[in-house]
Amino acid sequence: MQKIFNVRTEEDMDSVSLFIKEIKKVNQIVLLTGELGSGKTALVRRFAKMHGIESVMSPTFNLLHIYSNDKIRISHADLYRIDSFQHIRELNLEEIIEQSDITFIEWAEKGKDIFNSYPAIKIIIEFDKDCRRVEVVWQ
C-alpha cells in the first residue's frame, strides 16, 4: 500500500509522523530515501517530538543516535558515509533494531540485505524549492 503527502514545512511532517505511528509494528524499521537536505532527519525529529523527545540531530557523522524516554526507544542511523557491507555489520544494526521500538535508517539502500527480515515502511522524499513529496509504502 502507499500514501502520498505534500509537505511544505518541517511542521507539515507531523502528518507523516502521525501516519507512521498508526501503521508501525513491533521493531519497526523505516527506510528513508531522499537527496541530501530533502527532510529525512526532519521527519525523524518530528516523530521523536511527537513522543516527547526534543533534541534530534542528524547522525551523518556519528552514524547512529538512540533516543529514548519511558514510552519509546527510537534509533536513527545514517548509512550515507558507509562504504561497505562490513561497516554496516559493525554498527550492530540488527541488535539495535531488536532493542528499539522503531528504527529510522537514512540511505538504507546501502544495507538493504540486512533489513529484509523486518517489517519495513519505505519512505521516499522528493523535493523542489517549494514542496516535498513524501511517499510512504508499506505492507
Secondary structure, DSSP 8 states (H G I E B T S, - for coil): -EEEEEESSSTTHHHHHHHHHHH--TTEEEEEEE-TTSSHHHHHHHHHHHTT-------TTTSEEEEE-SS-EEEEEE-TT--SHHHHHHTTHHHHHHH-SEEEEETGGGGHHHHTTS-EEEEEEEE-SS-EEEEEE--
